[in-house]
Amino acid sequence: ARLLALSHERSDAFSGAYRPLWPKPDVPQLVAFSRGTDVVVIAGVKRAAALQADRDGMPVASPDFWGDAVVSLPGEPAVWEDVLRGRRLESLGAQPRVADVLPGFPLTVLCLVQG
């Protein structure tokens, strides 16, 4: 429901092109892209064997799984909302650590906080 609401609220971002965001150093198991300049998706792929189950049985990556990898967010450093987790990320900077934006379950959708 949260992603559907986001697609209606930010329809302009979802009508734009996909722009790849390359992690550094290269992490082949990570896919990251932006839609416009205010929606970012970061996902760990092909990682089932490396995931563990949390106490609710959800698959999660350990905190050190991503190492020192960073991903470049579009635009200037800003405040982002983690749509899936319902949290604000206020001090990410332009190149946050993947481990900071992708805690636990290996999928996040970030939305630039307006105003």
SULVENCOR-V677029 format. One record per backbone hydrogen bond with DSSP energy under -1.0 kcal/mol. NH is the residue of the N-H (numbers start at 0). CO is the residue of the C=O. Records with the same first field share a line. If there is no record, write none. Layout:
# SULVENCOR-V677029
NH = CO ; CO
This chain:
# SULVENCOR-V677029
4 = 0
5 = 1
6 = 2
7 = 3
8 = 4
9 = 5
12 = 9
13 = 9
18 = 33
20 = 31
23 = 69
29 = 26
30 = 42
32 = 40
33 = 18
34 = 38
39 = 109
40 = 32
41 = 107
42 = 30
43 = 105
44 = 28
49 = 46
51 = 59
53 = 57
56 = 53
59 = 51
60 = 103
64 = 61
66 = 63
68 = 65
69 = 23
70 = 95
72 = 93
79 = 88
80 = 110
81 = 86
82 = 80 ; 108
85 = 81
86 = 81
88 = 79
97 = 68
100 = 96
101 = 97
106 = 104
107 = 41
109 = 39
110 = 80
111 = 37
112 = 78
